[in-house]
Amino acid sequence: MNYKRQATQLENFLEDEFKKNIPIAVMPDKSIVYKRYKIKQNNKGLWQLAYIGSDNISEFRIKTTAILAAKFYDRIDFKRYNEVKLLDTHYWNNSNDAEFFKYRYEHAKDLDRRDLFLWRWELASSRAKRYKDEISSMFKSNF
């Protein structure tokens, strides 16, 4: 049995597996490291994308979009980076609107206003679901 040859085969196998898997490391302080970027939640609750030990790049409301943005920023694909930033904003705005209109629908006394809030709630929640699905599919296809 040739141990040296098996060791090199195992090394090659492990290197290939690391290349296939997601190159994301979760740190003990619950921050995420992707290549040379660090994604950490700040005091406002936003996910901050920054170079490791250096300047901030941007802030995101969703962790998944921050990871996607780090990947596109690393590849210098600013068109996709801006697309992710817009998806993050649209999803967050529509999910907040959906919660607001749901609350207003449940507490409205007037039948017309109740109907209006129901319609707005359904519209905002369907948009939020669409943006969420788009973010999920983008994450699956890129990682």
C-alpha positions as a Markdown table, in Angstrom:
| # | Residue | x | y | z |
|---|---|---|---|---|
| 1 | Met | 0.0 | 0.0 | 0.0 |
| 2 | Asn | 1.5 | 3.3 | -1.1 |
| 3 | Tyr | 0.6 | 5.9 | 1.6 |
| 4 | Lys | 2.3 | 8.8 | -0.1 |
| 5 | Arg | 0.2 | 8.3 | -3.2 |
| 6 | Gln | -3.0 | 7.9 | -1.2 |
| 7 | Ala | -2.2 | 11.0 | 0.8 |
| 8 | Thr | -1.8 | 13.1 | -2.3 |
| 9 | Gln | -5.1 | 11.7 | -3.7 |
| 10 | Leu | -6.8 | 12.6 | -0.5 |
| 11 | Glu | -5.3 | 16.1 | -0.6 |
| 12 | Asn | -6.5 | 16.6 | -4.1 |
| 13 | Phe | -10.0 | 15.3 | -3.2 |
| 14 | Leu | -10.3 | 17.6 | -0.3 |
| 15 | Glu | -9.1 | 20.6 | -2.4 |
| 16 | Asp | -11.8 | 19.8 | -5.0 |
| 17 | Glu | -14.5 | 19.5 | -2.3 |
| 18 | Phe | -13.5 | 22.8 | -0.8 |
| 19 | Lys | -13.8 | 24.4 | -4.2 |
| 20 | Lys | -17.2 | 22.9 | -4.8 |
| 21 | Asn | -18.6 | 23.9 | -1.4 |
| 22 | Ile | -19.6 | 27.3 | -0.3 |
| 23 | Pro | -16.5 | 29.3 | 0.6 |
| 24 | Ile | -18.2 | 30.9 | 3.6 |
| 25 | Ala | -16.8 | 30.7 | 7.2 |
| 26 | Val | -19.0 | 31.5 | 10.2 |
| 27 | Met | -16.9 | 33.1 | 13.0 |
| 28 | Pro | -17.5 | 32.7 | 16.7 |
| 29 | Asp | -18.9 | 36.3 | 16.9 |
| 30 | Lys | -21.6 | 35.2 | 14.4 |
| 31 | Ser | -20.0 | 37.2 | 11.6 |
| 32 | Ile | -19.5 | 35.7 | 8.2 |
| 33 | Val | -16.3 | 35.7 | 6.1 |
| 34 | Tyr | -16.4 | 35.3 | 2.4 |
| 35 | Lys | -13.0 | 35.4 | 0.7 |
| 36 | Arg | -11.6 | 38.9 | 1.8 |
| 37 | Tyr | -15.0 | 40.3 | 3.0 |
| 38 | Lys | -16.6 | 40.3 | 6.4 |
| 39 | Ile | -20.3 | 40.4 | 6.9 |
| 40 | Lys | -21.3 | 41.4 | 10.4 |
| 41 | Gln | -24.5 | 42.7 | 12.0 |
| 42 | Asn | -24.2 | 46.3 | 13.3 |
| 43 | Asn | -26.0 | 48.1 | 16.1 |
| 44 | Lys | -28.9 | 49.1 | 13.8 |
| 45 | Gly | -29.5 | 45.4 | 12.9 |
| 46 | Leu | -28.3 | 45.8 | 9.4 |
| 47 | Trp | -25.7 | 43.5 | 7.8 |
| 48 | Gln | -22.6 | 45.4 | 7.1 |
| 49 | Leu | -20.3 | 44.3 | 4.2 |
| 50 | Ala | -16.7 | 45.4 | 4.6 |
| 51 | Tyr | -13.2 | 44.4 | 3.8 |
| 52 | Ile | -11.6 | 42.4 | 6.5 |
| 53 | Gly | -10.0 | 44.9 | 8.9 |
| 54 | Ser | -10.7 | 47.8 | 6.6 |
| 55 | Asp | -13.4 | 50.1 | 5.3 |
| 56 | Asn | -17.1 | 49.4 | 5.0 |
| 57 | Ile | -18.6 | 48.8 | 1.5 |
| 58 | Ser | -22.3 | 48.8 | 2.1 |
| 59 | Glu | -25.2 | 47.8 | 4.4 |
| 60 | Phe | -27.9 | 45.2 | 3.7 |
| 61 | Arg | -31.1 | 44.3 | 5.5 |
| 62 | Ile | -30.9 | 40.6 | 4.8 |
| 63 | Lys | -27.9 | 38.3 | 5.4 |
| 64 | Thr | -28.4 | 36.4 | 2.2 |
| 65 | Thr | -28.2 | 39.5 | 0.0 |
| 66 | Ala | -25.1 | 40.6 | 1.8 |
| 67 | Ile | -23.4 | 37.3 | 1.0 |
| 68 | Leu | -24.5 | 37.6 | -2.6 |
| 69 | Ala | -23.3 | 41.2 | -2.8 |
| 70 | Ala | -19.9 | 40.1 | -1.5 |
| 71 | Lys | -19.6 | 37.5 | -4.2 |
| 72 | Phe | -20.6 | 40.0 | -7.0 |
| 73 | Tyr | -18.4 | 42.7 | -5.5 |
| 74 | Asp | -15.4 | 40.3 | -5.5 |
| 75 | Arg | -16.0 | 39.4 | -9.1 |
| 76 | Ile | -16.3 | 43.2 | -10.0 |
| 77 | Asp | -19.8 | 42.5 | -11.3 |
| 78 | Phe | -21.4 | 45.8 | -10.3 |
| 79 | Lys | -24.5 | 45.3 | -12.4 |
| 80 | Arg | -25.4 | 42.2 | -10.4 |
| 81 | Tyr | -24.2 | 43.9 | -7.2 |
| 82 | Asn | -26.7 | 46.7 | -7.7 |
| 83 | Glu | -29.4 | 44.2 | -8.7 |
| 84 | Val | -28.9 | 42.4 | -5.3 |
| 85 | Lys | -29.0 | 45.8 | -3.5 |
| 86 | Leu | -32.3 | 46.7 | -5.2 |
| 87 | Leu | -33.8 | 43.2 | -4.4 |
| 88 | Asp | -32.8 | 43.7 | -0.7 |
| 89 | Thr | -34.5 | 47.1 | -0.6 |
| 90 | His | -37.6 | 46.0 | -2.4 |
| 91 | Tyr | -38.1 | 42.9 | -0.3 |
| 92 | Trp | -37.6 | 44.7 | 2.9 |
| 93 | Asn | -40.0 | 47.6 | 2.0 |
| 94 | Asn | -42.7 | 45.2 | 0.8 |
| 95 | Ser | -42.5 | 42.9 | 3.8 |
| 96 | Asn | -42.8 | 45.9 | 6.2 |
| 97 | Asp | -45.7 | 47.2 | 4.2 |
| 98 | Ala | -47.4 | 43.8 | 4.4 |
| 99 | Glu | -47.1 | 43.8 | 8.2 |
| 100 | Phe | -48.4 | 47.4 | 8.4 |
| 101 | Phe | -51.4 | 46.8 | 6.3 |
| 102 | Lys | -52.2 | 43.5 | 8.0 |
| 103 | Tyr | -52.3 | 45.3 | 11.3 |
| 104 | Arg | -54.4 | 48.1 | 9.9 |
| 105 | Tyr | -56.8 | 45.5 | 8.3 |
| 106 | Glu | -57.2 | 43.7 | 11.6 |
| 107 | His | -57.9 | 46.9 | 13.6 |
| 108 | Ala | -60.0 | 48.9 | 11.1 |
| 109 | Lys | -63.7 | 49.5 | 11.9 |
| 110 | Asp | -64.9 | 50.9 | 8.6 |
| 111 | Leu | -65.7 | 48.3 | 6.0 |
| 112 | Asp | -64.3 | 50.3 | 3.1 |
| 113 | Arg | -61.0 | 51.0 | 4.8 |
| 114 | Arg | -60.9 | 47.3 | 5.9 |
| 115 | Asp | -61.3 | 46.2 | 2.3 |
| 116 | Leu | -58.6 | 48.7 | 1.1 |
| 117 | Phe | -56.2 | 47.5 | 3.8 |
| 118 | Leu | -56.8 | 43.9 | 2.8 |
| 119 | Trp | -56.1 | 44.6 | -0.8 |
| 120 | Arg | -52.9 | 46.5 | 0.0 |
| 121 | Trp | -51.8 | 43.7 | 2.4 |
| 122 | Glu | -52.3 | 41.0 | -0.3 |
| 123 | Leu | -50.5 | 43.1 | -2.9 |
| 124 | Ala | -47.5 | 43.9 | -0.6 |
| 125 | Ser | -47.2 | 40.3 | 0.7 |
| 126 | Ser | -47.3 | 38.8 | -2.9 |
| 127 | Arg | -44.6 | 41.2 | -3.9 |
| 128 | Ala | -42.5 | 40.4 | -0.9 |
| 129 | Lys | -42.9 | 36.7 | -1.6 |
| 130 | Arg | -41.8 | 37.2 | -5.2 |
| 131 | Tyr | -38.7 | 39.1 | -4.2 |
| 132 | Lys | -37.9 | 36.5 | -1.6 |
| 133 | Asp | -38.2 | 33.7 | -4.2 |
| 134 | Glu | -36.0 | 35.7 | -6.5 |
| 135 | Ile | -33.3 | 36.2 | -3.8 |
| 136 | Ser | -33.5 | 32.5 | -2.9 |
| 137 | Ser | -33.1 | 31.3 | -6.5 |
| 138 | Met | -30.2 | 33.7 | -7.1 |
| 139 | Phe | -28.5 | 32.4 | -4.0 |
| 140 | Lys | -29.0 | 28.8 | -5.0 |
| 141 | Ser | -27.7 | 29.4 | -8.5 |
| 142 | Asn | -24.6 | 31.3 | -7.4 |
| 143 | Phe | -23.6 | 29.1 | -4.5 |
